[in-house]
Amino acid sequence: MRFQVERSELTEAVAWTARSLPARPPVAVLAGLLLDTTADGLTLSGFDFEVAATATVPATVAEGGRALVSGRLLAEIVRSLPAAPVELVSEGSRVVLSCGSSRFTLPTMQAEDYPQLPDLPATAGRIASSTFAQAVAQVVVAAGRDDTLPVLTGVRVEFDGDRLTLAATDRYRLAMRELSWRPEATDLPAAALVPARNISEAARALTGAEEVTIALASGTSGDSLMGFAGGSRTTTTRLLDGEYPRYRSLMPDSHEAEATIDTAQLTDAVKRVSLVAQRTSPVRLTFSAGELLLEAGTGEDAQASEVLEVTYAGEPLTIAFNPQFLLDGLGVLDDAQARLTFTDPKRPAVMSGAESTGYSYLLMPVRLSS
């Protein structure tokens, strides 16, 4: 095998495929990236039996072949290379990588032992990559991180004609985003549960393409997979099993009070006030006509308060939130004004953009001691 490739394109492709490498591979070959020359150039692949990622880059191929090398080592090397074309040549059980005056010799593993990557499932539909990336980012902030509750570590993707709904919850907050897409399949299941980390990484990495193709396979034969493709990159991930909470029932049908406030100002104020809050301590928000009072800290501990202007309709109300959960919701709003609605200080509040539609962030309050 002998080929030459641009350093920047190789670096991006290696970074994309190396994301799927397991931290503790069950077998040695899964720590490797598979390099395979094709008619289209160079294809790189990574796989950990749960997630597969491939990327193809243009390359001048003098001699075809394939090689399996340490993925993490290759990623570190290509990141450090000078801005010059990269040449890679296989020499027996090693490959020699040259770039400018830099030269690296890497041992290879048995490419024949590398497992077969799953094929990209049938196309379910397409969506603008920027829209998809924004929607996923808004939802994954609420996904659980406790692996003992694997269902809550996923993002639920619901299919309803030309509408997609993404939802995630960790029991303390719920994020939901509805958006349009272009379905191509007519026999889609009602929903799929995708690991939050995997859909997040795919959405971020595929923004270089104009559109993202969403592929889905969930039948009685074979594994349940979801795939994403954009440009020259593809990835597949196994779906999670389990009964997802009936999250729509948590959304209030009505509200008793409503506040509209500058998103950036509220974000900065929460960050400042929460500096004195202990790790498990909440930030208290007291709403009244035209005014929001934020407070943190009690008793002999450090205390902080700040007053902001707010447009508020309803009876005066005091409610408390985990400050990080509140900041997570504010951080993904795509609107200069945040809208918060309340039914009761002991019941969940709902945050959304004052002008934009389709996104809701439900947040459980922290019970205040009397």
C-alpha atoms as a printed R data frame, in Angstrom:
    type eleno elety resid chain resno       x       y      z
1   ATOM     1    CA   MET     A     1   0.000   0.000  0.000
2   ATOM     2    CA   ARG     A     2   1.262   3.434 -0.921
3   ATOM     3    CA   PHE     A     3  -0.716   6.668 -1.071
4   ATOM     4    CA   GLN     A     4  -0.439  10.406 -0.558
5   ATOM     5    CA   VAL     A     5  -3.088  12.569  1.120
6   ATOM     6    CA   GLU     A     6  -3.470  16.146  2.309
7   ATOM     7    CA   ARG     A     7  -2.592  16.527  5.982
8   ATOM     8    CA   SER     A     8  -5.713  18.557  6.941
9   ATOM     9    CA   GLU     A     9  -8.107  16.066  5.344
10  ATOM    10    CA   LEU     A    10  -6.321  13.111  6.933
11  ATOM    11    CA   THR     A    11  -6.402  14.781 10.358
12  ATOM    12    CA   GLU     A    12 -10.163  15.368 10.209
13  ATOM    13    CA   ALA     A    13 -10.867  11.845  8.960
14  ATOM    14    CA   VAL     A    14  -8.717  10.221 11.648
15  ATOM    15    CA   ALA     A    15 -10.341  12.331 14.382
16  ATOM    16    CA   TRP     A    16 -13.818  11.357 13.146
17  ATOM    17    CA   THR     A    17 -13.168   7.620 13.003
18  ATOM    18    CA   ALA     A    18 -11.079   7.497 16.189
19  ATOM    19    CA   ARG     A    19 -14.106   8.728 18.172
20  ATOM    20    CA   SER     A    20 -15.536   5.210 17.956
21  ATOM    21    CA   LEU     A    21 -12.489   3.499 19.474
22  ATOM    22    CA   PRO     A    22 -13.185   1.872 22.850
23  ATOM    23    CA   ALA     A    23 -11.214   3.093 25.871
24  ATOM    24    CA   ARG     A    24 -10.648  -0.514 26.955
25  ATOM    25    CA   PRO     A    25 -10.939  -2.688 23.845
26  ATOM    26    CA   PRO     A    26 -12.103  -6.248 24.563
27  ATOM    27    CA   VAL     A    27  -9.843  -7.476 21.764
28  ATOM    28    CA   ALA     A    28  -6.638  -5.815 20.574
29  ATOM    29    CA   VAL     A    29  -7.736  -5.198 16.981
30  ATOM    30    CA   LEU     A    30 -10.547  -2.880 18.144
31  ATOM    31    CA   ALA     A    31  -7.900  -0.371 19.248
32  ATOM    32    CA   GLY     A    32  -6.944  -0.012 15.592
33  ATOM    33    CA   LEU     A    33  -8.093   2.147 12.704
34  ATOM    34    CA   LEU     A    34  -8.504   0.333  9.426
35  ATOM    35    CA   LEU     A    35  -6.966   2.122  6.429
36  ATOM    36    CA   ASP     A    36  -8.269   0.876  3.095
37  ATOM    37    CA   THR     A    37  -7.551   2.322 -0.336
38  ATOM    38    CA   THR     A    38 -10.490   2.418 -2.738
39  ATOM    39    CA   ALA     A    39 -11.345   3.909 -6.107
40  ATOM    40    CA   ASP     A    40 -12.553   7.008 -4.218
41  ATOM    41    CA   GLY     A    41  -9.306   7.418 -2.280
42  ATOM    42    CA   LEU     A    42  -8.612   6.409  1.300
43  ATOM    43    CA   THR     A    43 -11.303   5.057  3.631
44  ATOM    44    CA   LEU     A    44 -10.712   4.955  7.400
45  ATOM    45    CA   SER     A    45 -12.882   2.882  9.723
46  ATOM    46    CA   GLY     A    46 -13.304   2.456 13.483
47  ATOM    47    CA   PHE     A    47 -15.600   0.079 15.367
48  ATOM    48    CA   ASP     A    48 -16.264  -1.024 18.950
49  ATOM    49    CA   PHE     A    49 -19.237  -3.371 18.322
50  ATOM    50    CA   GLU     A    50 -21.601  -0.571 19.423
51  ATOM    51    CA   VAL     A    51 -20.593   2.374 17.223
52  ATOM    52    CA   ALA     A    52 -18.999   2.280 13.785
53  ATOM    53    CA   ALA     A    53 -17.572   5.295 11.964
54  ATOM    54    CA   THR     A    54 -16.094   5.636  8.472
55  ATOM    55    CA   ALA     A    55 -14.644   8.545  6.515
56  ATOM    56    CA   THR     A    56 -13.348   8.725  2.965
57  ATOM    57    CA   VAL     A    57 -10.809  11.309  1.816
58  ATOM    58    CA   PRO     A    58  -9.306  11.954 -1.629
59  ATOM    59    CA   ALA     A    59  -5.904  10.361 -1.994
60  ATOM    60    CA   THR     A    60  -3.378   9.697 -4.725
61  ATOM    61    CA   VAL     A    61  -3.051   5.912 -4.587
62  ATOM    62    CA   ALA     A    62   0.097   4.473 -6.110
63  ATOM    63    CA   GLU     A    63  -0.458   0.985 -4.716
64  ATOM    64    CA   GLY     A    64  -3.678  -0.351 -3.193
65  ATOM    65    CA   GLY     A    65  -3.981  -2.251  0.054
66  ATOM    66    CA   ARG     A    66  -5.154  -2.076  3.633
67  ATOM    67    CA   ALA     A    67  -3.521  -1.751  7.033
68  ATOM    68    CA   LEU     A    68  -4.645  -1.745 10.657
69  ATOM    69    CA   VAL     A    69  -2.727   0.589 12.979
70  ATOM    70    CA   SER     A    70  -3.195   1.959 16.497
71  ATOM    71    CA   GLY     A    71  -5.958   4.526 16.208
72  ATOM    72    CA   ARG     A    72  -5.051   6.714 19.163
73  ATOM    73    CA   LEU     A    73  -1.381   6.820 18.209
74  ATOM    74    CA   LEU     A    74  -2.225   7.697 14.615
75  ATOM    75    CA   ALA     A    75  -4.559  10.460 15.805
76  ATOM    76    CA   GLU     A    76  -1.838  11.979 17.985
77  ATOM    77    CA   ILE     A    77   0.695  11.803 15.180
78  ATOM    78    CA   VAL     A    78  -1.404  13.403 12.442
79  ATOM    79    CA   ARG     A    79  -2.449  16.244 14.777
80  ATOM    80    CA   SER     A    80   1.201  17.155 15.240
81  ATOM    81    CA   LEU     A    81   2.319  16.949 11.602
82  ATOM    82    CA   PRO     A    82   3.505  20.022  9.675
83  ATOM    83    CA   ALA     A    83   1.365  21.545  6.937
84  ATOM    84    CA   ALA     A    84   2.525  19.307  4.094
85  ATOM    85    CA   PRO     A    85   1.232  16.302  2.136
86  ATOM    86    CA   VAL     A    86   1.339  12.997  4.002
87  ATOM    87    CA   GLU     A    87   2.675   9.825  2.401
88  ATOM    88    CA   LEU     A    88   2.057   6.395  3.861
89  ATOM    89    CA   VAL     A    89   3.812   3.240  2.656
90  ATOM    90    CA   SER     A    90   3.426  -0.295  3.962
91  ATOM    91    CA   GLU     A    91   6.644  -2.237  4.510
92  ATOM    92    CA   GLY     A    92   5.976  -5.767  5.671
93  ATOM    93    CA   SER     A    93   4.479  -5.693  9.175
94  ATOM    94    CA   ARG     A    94   4.921  -1.911  9.468
95  ATOM    95    CA   VAL     A    95   3.765   1.270  7.802
96  ATOM    96    CA   VAL     A    96   5.963   4.305  7.286
97  ATOM    97    CA   LEU     A    97   4.289   7.721  7.503
98  ATOM    98    CA   SER     A    98   6.188  10.709  6.114
99  ATOM    99    CA   CYS     A    99   5.279  14.389  6.174
100 ATOM   100    CA   GLY     A   100   7.858  17.001  5.304
101 ATOM   101    CA   SER     A   101  10.955  16.053  7.274
102 ATOM   102    CA   SER     A   102   8.939  14.022  9.819
103 ATOM   103    CA   ARG     A   103   8.952  10.234  9.602
104 ATOM   104    CA   PHE     A   104   7.123   7.694 11.750
105 ATOM   105    CA   THR     A   105   7.209   3.906 11.613
106 ATOM   106    CA   LEU     A   106   4.155   2.163 13.067
107 ATOM   107    CA   PRO     A   107   3.574  -1.548 13.652
108 ATOM   108    CA   THR     A   108   0.458  -3.022 12.092
109 ATOM   109    CA   MET     A   109  -2.084  -5.484 13.421
110 ATOM   110    CA   GLN     A   110  -3.743  -8.299 11.516
111 ATOM   111    CA   ALA     A   111  -6.305  -6.569  9.302
112 ATOM   112    CA   GLU     A   112  -7.859  -9.976  8.572
113 ATOM   113    CA   ASP     A   113  -8.945 -10.203 12.216
114 ATOM   114    CA   TYR     A   114 -10.820  -6.898 12.124
115 ATOM   115    CA   PRO     A   115 -14.607  -7.404 12.438
116 ATOM   116    CA   GLN     A   116 -16.967  -6.603  9.594
117 ATOM   117    CA   LEU     A   117 -18.549  -3.183 10.085
118 ATOM   118    CA   PRO     A   118 -22.351  -3.033  9.909
119 ATOM   119    CA   ASP     A   119 -23.777  -1.607  6.702
120 ATOM   120    CA   LEU     A   120 -25.563   1.730  6.827
121 ATOM   121    CA   PRO     A   121 -29.276   0.880  7.198
122 ATOM   122    CA   ALA     A   122 -31.926   1.950  4.716
123 ATOM   123    CA   THR     A   123 -32.476   5.700  4.479
124 ATOM   124    CA   ALA     A   124 -35.340   6.925  6.651
125 ATOM   125    CA   GLY     A   125 -35.143  10.598  5.701
126 ATOM   126    CA   ARG     A   126 -33.018  13.721  5.500
127 ATOM   127    CA   ILE     A   127 -32.652  16.947  7.445
128 ATOM   128    CA   ALA     A   128 -30.540  20.102  7.263
129 ATOM   129    CA   SER     A   129 -27.336  19.450  9.184
130 ATOM   130    CA   SER     A   130 -27.391  22.767 11.083
131 ATOM   131    CA   THR     A   131 -30.996  22.243 12.174
132 ATOM   132    CA   PHE     A   132 -30.248  18.716 13.316
133 ATOM   133    CA   ALA     A   133 -27.125  19.755 15.243
134 ATOM   134    CA   GLN     A   134 -28.978  22.535 17.052
135 ATOM   135    CA   ALA     A   135 -31.923  20.292 17.954
136 ATOM   136    CA   VAL     A   136 -29.692  17.518 19.289
137 ATOM   137    CA   ALA     A   137 -27.630  19.988 21.346
138 ATOM   138    CA   GLN     A   138 -30.806  21.390 22.900
139 ATOM   139    CA   VAL     A   139 -32.023  17.942 23.929
140 ATOM   140    CA   VAL     A   140 -28.924  16.048 25.086
141 ATOM   141    CA   VAL     A   141 -28.359  18.448 28.003
142 ATOM   142    CA   ALA     A   142 -31.218  16.686 29.784
143 ATOM   143    CA   ALA     A   143 -30.098  13.105 29.086
144 ATOM   144    CA   GLY     A   144 -29.116  10.981 32.062
145 ATOM   145    CA   ARG     A   145 -25.517  10.011 32.758
146 ATOM   146    CA   ASP     A   146 -26.189   7.132 35.138
147 ATOM   147    CA   ASP     A   147 -25.347   3.908 33.314
148 ATOM   148    CA   THR     A   148 -27.398   1.929 35.841
149 ATOM   149    CA   LEU     A   149 -30.451   3.503 34.160
150 ATOM   150    CA   PRO     A   150 -29.464   3.018 30.501
151 ATOM   151    CA   VAL     A   151 -32.866   4.010 29.102
152 ATOM   152    CA   LEU     A   152 -32.434   7.522 30.486
153 ATOM   153    CA   THR     A   153 -29.010   7.894 28.827
154 ATOM   154    CA   GLY     A   154 -30.691   7.941 25.431
155 ATOM   155    CA   VAL     A   155 -32.457  10.433 23.197
156 ATOM   156    CA   ARG     A   156 -35.887   9.307 22.087
157 ATOM   157    CA   VAL     A   157 -36.484  10.039 18.397
158 ATOM   158    CA   GLU     A   158 -40.152   9.933 17.388
159 ATOM   159    CA   PHE     A   159 -41.302   9.763 13.771
160 ATOM   160    CA   ASP     A   160 -44.620  11.275 12.697
161 ATOM   161    CA   GLY     A   161 -44.791  12.025  8.999
162 ATOM   162    CA   ASP     A   162 -42.706  15.099  8.248
163 ATOM   163    CA   ARG     A   163 -42.225  15.824 11.959
164 ATOM   164    CA   LEU     A   164 -39.431  14.611 14.195
165 ATOM   165    CA   THR     A   165 -39.533  14.871 17.965
166 ATOM   166    CA   LEU     A   166 -36.369  14.536 20.038
167 ATOM   167    CA   ALA     A   167 -36.675  14.113 23.807
168 ATOM   168    CA   ALA     A   168 -34.395  13.353 26.753
169 ATOM   169    CA   THR     A   169 -34.838  13.272 30.508
170 ATOM   170    CA   ASP     A   170 -32.832  12.371 33.601
171 ATOM   171    CA   ARG     A   171 -35.902  12.571 35.901
172 ATOM   172    CA   TYR     A   172 -34.967  16.066 37.112
173 ATOM   173    CA   ARG     A   173 -35.466  17.890 33.812
174 ATOM   174    CA   LEU     A   174 -36.886  17.146 30.393
175 ATOM   175    CA   ALA     A   175 -35.884  18.633 27.046
176 ATOM   176    CA   MET     A   176 -38.058  18.254 23.953
177 ATOM   177    CA   ARG     A   177 -37.613  19.632 20.440
178 ATOM   178    CA   GLU     A   178 -39.986  19.256 17.514
179 ATOM   179    CA   LEU     A   179 -38.749  19.947 13.992
180 ATOM   180    CA   SER     A   180 -39.408  19.230 10.330
181 ATOM   181    CA   TRP     A   181 -37.561  16.733  8.160
182 ATOM   182    CA   ARG     A   182 -37.991  14.988  4.797
183 ATOM   183    CA   PRO     A   183 -38.975  11.351  5.344
184 ATOM   184    CA   GLU     A   184 -38.215   8.872  2.569
185 ATOM   185    CA   ALA     A   185 -39.475   5.680  4.193
186 ATOM   186    CA   THR     A   186 -43.150   4.949  4.838
187 ATOM   187    CA   ASP     A   187 -42.774   2.020  7.235
188 ATOM   188    CA   LEU     A   188 -40.870   3.722 10.043
189 ATOM   189    CA   PRO     A   189 -41.406   2.632 13.642
190 ATOM   190    CA   ALA     A   190 -43.062   5.055 16.034
191 ATOM   191    CA   ALA     A   191 -39.798   5.804 17.835
192 ATOM   192    CA   ALA     A   192 -36.168   4.830 18.383
193 ATOM   193    CA   LEU     A   193 -33.951   5.299 21.435
194 ATOM   194    CA   VAL     A   194 -30.410   6.415 20.534
195 ATOM   195    CA   PRO     A   195 -27.498   6.732 23.002
196 ATOM   196    CA   ALA     A   196 -27.226  10.460 23.727
197 ATOM   197    CA   ARG     A   197 -23.441  10.562 23.430
198 ATOM   198    CA   ASN     A   198 -23.485   8.928 20.009
199 ATOM   199    CA   ILE     A   199 -26.175  11.099 18.444
200 ATOM   200    CA   SER     A   200 -24.527  14.194 19.911
201 ATOM   201    CA   GLU     A   201 -21.119  13.406 18.425
202 ATOM   202    CA   ALA     A   202 -22.635  12.522 15.051
203 ATOM   203    CA   ALA     A   203 -24.706  15.712 14.889
204 ATOM   204    CA   ARG     A   204 -21.708  17.922 15.725
205 ATOM   205    CA   ALA     A   205 -19.339  16.200 13.317
206 ATOM   206    CA   LEU     A   206 -21.692  16.188 10.314
207 ATOM   207    CA   THR     A   207 -22.315  19.941 10.203
208 ATOM   208    CA   GLY     A   208 -19.784  20.192  7.381
209 ATOM   209    CA   ALA     A   209 -22.351  18.618  5.044
210 ATOM   210    CA   GLU     A   210 -25.466  20.450  3.900
211 ATOM   211    CA   GLU     A   211 -27.756  17.604  4.897
212 ATOM   212    CA   VAL     A   212 -27.695  14.652  7.251
213 ATOM   213    CA   THR     A   213 -29.155  11.356  6.113
214 ATOM   214    CA   ILE     A   214 -30.850   9.460  8.918
215 ATOM   215    CA   ALA     A   215 -30.959   5.702  8.408
216 ATOM   216    CA   LEU     A   216 -32.803   3.159 10.493
217 ATOM   217    CA   ALA     A   217 -32.984  -0.625 10.770
218 ATOM   218    CA   SER     A   218 -35.164  -2.171 13.452
219 ATOM   219    CA   GLY     A   219 -36.699  -5.454 12.542
220 ATOM   220    CA   THR     A   220 -36.872  -9.001 13.788
221 ATOM   221    CA   SER     A   221 -33.783  -9.919 11.776
222 ATOM   222    CA   GLY     A   222 -30.495  -8.353 12.754
223 ATOM   223    CA   ASP     A   223 -29.687  -5.626 15.228
224 ATOM   224    CA   SER     A   224 -31.590  -2.404 15.725
225 ATOM   225    CA   LEU     A   225 -29.379   0.317 14.327
226 ATOM   226    CA   MET     A   226 -29.561   4.000 13.526
227 ATOM   227    CA   GLY     A   227 -27.150   5.519 11.070
228 ATOM   228    CA   PHE     A   228 -26.150   9.060 10.154
229 ATOM   229    CA   ALA     A   229 -24.350  10.136  7.002
230 ATOM   230    CA   GLY     A   230 -23.160  13.464  5.668
231 ATOM   231    CA   GLY     A   231 -20.622  14.168  2.951
232 ATOM   232    CA   SER     A   232 -17.973  11.453  3.083
233 ATOM   233    CA   ARG     A   233 -18.679  10.440  6.691
234 ATOM   234    CA   THR     A   234 -20.995   7.770  8.053
235 ATOM   235    CA   THR     A   235 -21.673   6.329 11.478
236 ATOM   236    CA   THR     A   236 -23.963   3.670 12.879
237 ATOM   237    CA   THR     A   237 -24.962   3.017 16.480
238 ATOM   238    CA   ARG     A   238 -26.933   0.318 18.232
239 ATOM   239    CA   LEU     A   239 -30.234   1.436 19.689
240 ATOM   240    CA   LEU     A   240 -31.115   1.135 23.370
241 ATOM   241    CA   ASP     A   241 -33.824  -1.210 24.608
242 ATOM   242    CA   GLY     A   242 -36.362  -0.460 27.293
243 ATOM   243    CA   GLU     A   243 -39.573   1.370 28.067
244 ATOM   244    CA   TYR     A   244 -39.099   5.115 27.894
245 ATOM   245    CA   PRO     A   245 -40.987   7.294 30.398
246 ATOM   246    CA   ARG     A   246 -44.242   8.834 29.171
247 ATOM   247    CA   TYR     A   247 -42.683  12.241 29.186
248 ATOM   248    CA   ARG     A   248 -45.454  14.116 27.385
249 ATOM   249    CA   SER     A   249 -47.709  13.714 30.411
250 ATOM   250    CA   LEU     A   250 -45.238  15.820 32.408
251 ATOM   251    CA   MET     A   251 -45.820  18.911 30.277
252 ATOM   252    CA   PRO     A   252 -48.417  21.174 31.943
253 ATOM   253    CA   ASP     A   253 -51.551  21.897 29.916
254 ATOM   254    CA   SER     A   254 -51.795  25.414 31.331
255 ATOM   255    CA   HIS     A   255 -49.932  27.836 33.573
256 ATOM   256    CA   GLU     A   256 -50.729  30.366 36.281
257 ATOM   257    CA   ALA     A   257 -47.793  32.738 35.810
258 ATOM   258    CA   GLU     A   258 -45.412  33.721 33.025
259 ATOM   259    CA   ALA     A   259 -42.099  35.598 32.906
260 ATOM   260    CA   THR     A   260 -40.088  36.932 29.984
261 ATOM   261    CA   ILE     A   261 -36.496  37.996 30.558
262 ATOM   262    CA   ASP     A   262 -33.288  38.655 28.659
263 ATOM   263    CA   THR     A   263 -31.558  35.265 28.238
264 ATOM   264    CA   ALA     A   264 -27.981  36.546 28.511
265 ATOM   265    CA   GLN     A   265 -28.705  38.711 31.550
266 ATOM   266    CA   LEU     A   266 -30.417  35.869 33.394
267 ATOM   267    CA   THR     A   267 -27.581  33.484 32.508
268 ATOM   268    CA   ASP     A   268 -24.912  35.853 33.820
269 ATOM   269    CA   ALA     A   269 -26.884  36.583 36.992
270 ATOM   270    CA   VAL     A   270 -27.402  32.899 37.791
271 ATOM   271    CA   LYS     A   271 -23.671  32.269 37.299
272 ATOM   272    CA   ARG     A   272 -22.758  35.099 39.679
273 ATOM   273    CA   VAL     A   273 -25.289  34.308 42.397
274 ATOM   274    CA   SER     A   274 -24.568  30.565 42.328
275 ATOM   275    CA   LEU     A   275 -20.908  31.187 43.193
276 ATOM   276    CA   VAL     A   276 -21.865  31.115 46.869
277 ATOM   277    CA   ALA     A   277 -24.150  28.092 46.557
278 ATOM   278    CA   GLN     A   278 -22.940  24.779 47.928
279 ATOM   279    CA   ARG     A   279 -22.821  21.856 45.508
280 ATOM   280    CA   THR     A   280 -26.365  20.734 46.315
281 ATOM   281    CA   SER     A   281 -27.796  24.156 47.140
282 ATOM   282    CA   PRO     A   282 -30.387  25.792 44.897
283 ATOM   283    CA   VAL     A   283 -30.755  29.305 43.551
284 ATOM   284    CA   ARG     A   284 -33.996  30.980 44.637
285 ATOM   285    CA   LEU     A   285 -35.958  33.058 42.142
286 ATOM   286    CA   THR     A   286 -38.660  35.428 43.412
287 ATOM   287    CA   PHE     A   287 -40.874  36.894 40.698
288 ATOM   288    CA   SER     A   288 -43.062  39.956 41.158
289 ATOM   289    CA   ALA     A   289 -44.359  42.714 38.906
290 ATOM   290    CA   GLY     A   290 -41.402  43.978 36.860
291 ATOM   291    CA   GLU     A   291 -38.749  42.390 39.064
292 ATOM   292    CA   LEU     A   292 -36.860  39.151 39.570
293 ATOM   293    CA   LEU     A   293 -34.812  38.644 42.733
294 ATOM   294    CA   LEU     A   294 -32.167  35.902 42.598
295 ATOM   295    CA   GLU     A   295 -30.690  34.638 45.878
296 ATOM   296    CA   ALA     A   296 -28.318  31.910 47.032
297 ATOM   297    CA   GLY     A   297 -26.847  30.953 50.396
298 ATOM   298    CA   THR     A   298 -28.485  30.985 53.817
299 ATOM   299    CA   GLY     A   299 -27.706  31.368 57.496
300 ATOM   300    CA   GLU     A   300 -24.034  31.770 58.375
301 ATOM   301    CA   ASP     A   301 -22.895  30.707 54.876
302 ATOM   302    CA   ALA     A   302 -21.896  33.122 52.135
303 ATOM   303    CA   GLN     A   303 -24.872  34.762 50.481
304 ATOM   304    CA   ALA     A   304 -25.571  36.564 47.223
305 ATOM   305    CA   SER     A   305 -28.493  38.336 45.607
306 ATOM   306    CA   GLU     A   306 -29.192  40.213 42.379
307 ATOM   307    CA   VAL     A   307 -32.218  41.985 40.943
308 ATOM   308    CA   LEU     A   308 -33.174  41.922 37.263
309 ATOM   309    CA   GLU     A   309 -35.945  43.546 35.258
310 ATOM   310    CA   VAL     A   310 -38.550  41.087 34.065
311 ATOM   311    CA   THR     A   311 -41.898  41.095 32.330
312 ATOM   312    CA   TYR     A   312 -44.087  39.081 34.667
313 ATOM   313    CA   ALA     A   313 -47.781  38.205 34.749
314 ATOM   314    CA   GLY     A   314 -49.232  36.369 37.740
315 ATOM   315    CA   GLU     A   315 -49.183  36.327 41.491
316 ATOM   316    CA   PRO     A   316 -45.792  36.815 43.209
317 ATOM   317    CA   LEU     A   317 -43.936  33.507 43.275
318 ATOM   318    CA   THR     A   318 -40.741  32.087 44.782
319 ATOM   319    CA   ILE     A   319 -39.255  28.963 43.232
320 ATOM   320    CA   ALA     A   320 -35.827  27.305 43.519
321 ATOM   321    CA   PHE     A   321 -33.754  25.390 40.986
322 ATOM   322    CA   ASN     A   322 -30.491  23.513 40.761
323 ATOM   323    CA   PRO     A   323 -28.348  26.306 39.244
324 ATOM   324    CA   GLN     A   324 -26.481  24.049 36.812
325 ATOM   325    CA   PHE     A   325 -29.712  22.556 35.495
326 ATOM   326    CA   LEU     A   326 -31.082  26.064 35.018
327 ATOM   327    CA   LEU     A   327 -27.920  27.167 33.197
328 ATOM   328    CA   ASP     A   328 -28.018  24.084 30.967
329 ATOM   329    CA   GLY     A   329 -31.452  25.089 29.709
330 ATOM   330    CA   LEU     A   330 -30.544  28.728 29.240
331 ATOM   331    CA   GLY     A   331 -27.374  27.781 27.405
332 ATOM   332    CA   VAL     A   332 -29.165  26.050 24.531
333 ATOM   333    CA   LEU     A   333 -31.961  28.558 23.966
334 ATOM   334    CA   ASP     A   334 -31.813  30.085 20.486
335 ATOM   335    CA   ASP     A   335 -33.711  33.232 21.477
336 ATOM   336    CA   ALA     A   336 -32.597  36.519 23.020
337 ATOM   337    CA   GLN     A   337 -35.572  36.379 25.396
338 ATOM   338    CA   ALA     A   338 -36.346  33.424 27.659
339 ATOM   339    CA   ARG     A   339 -39.930  32.594 28.541
340 ATOM   340    CA   LEU     A   340 -40.679  30.755 31.801
341 ATOM   341    CA   THR     A   341 -44.114  29.517 32.772
342 ATOM   342    CA   PHE     A   342 -45.216  28.278 36.205
343 ATOM   343    CA   THR     A   343 -48.181  26.507 37.719
344 ATOM   344    CA   ASP     A   344 -46.992  26.213 41.329
345 ATOM   345    CA   PRO     A   345 -43.658  26.629 43.200
346 ATOM   346    CA   LYS     A   346 -43.666  22.888 43.887
347 ATOM   347    CA   ARG     A   347 -44.406  21.818 40.337
348 ATOM   348    CA   PRO     A   348 -42.183  21.852 37.234
349 ATOM   349    CA   ALA     A   349 -41.560  25.075 35.346
350 ATOM   350    CA   VAL     A   350 -41.195  25.192 31.564
351 ATOM   351    CA   MET     A   351 -38.567  27.261 29.753
352 ATOM   352    CA   SER     A   352 -38.646  28.120 26.055
353 ATOM   353    CA   GLY     A   353 -37.656  30.906 23.699
354 ATOM   354    CA   ALA     A   354 -39.997  33.885 23.766
355 ATOM   355    CA   GLU     A   355 -40.138  34.067 19.953
356 ATOM   356    CA   SER     A   356 -38.955  30.678 18.685
357 ATOM   357    CA   THR     A   357 -41.140  27.590 18.801
358 ATOM   358    CA   GLY     A   358 -40.554  23.868 18.998
359 ATOM   359    CA   TYR     A   359 -38.280  23.687 22.048
360 ATOM   360    CA   SER     A   360 -39.339  23.130 25.662
361 ATOM   361    CA   TYR     A   361 -37.178  22.583 28.729
362 ATOM   362    CA   LEU     A   362 -39.063  21.362 31.780
363 ATOM   363    CA   LEU     A   363 -37.272  21.757 35.099
364 ATOM   364    CA   MET     A   364 -38.202  20.266 38.455
365 ATOM   365    CA   PRO     A   365 -37.965  22.755 41.331
366 ATOM   366    CA   VAL     A   366 -35.970  22.148 44.484
367 ATOM   367    CA   ARG     A   367 -38.154  22.013 47.570
368 ATOM   368    CA   LEU     A   368 -37.361  24.843 49.958
369 ATOM   369    CA   SER     A   369 -37.300  24.221 53.696
370 ATOM   370    CA   SER     A   370 -39.984  26.180 55.502
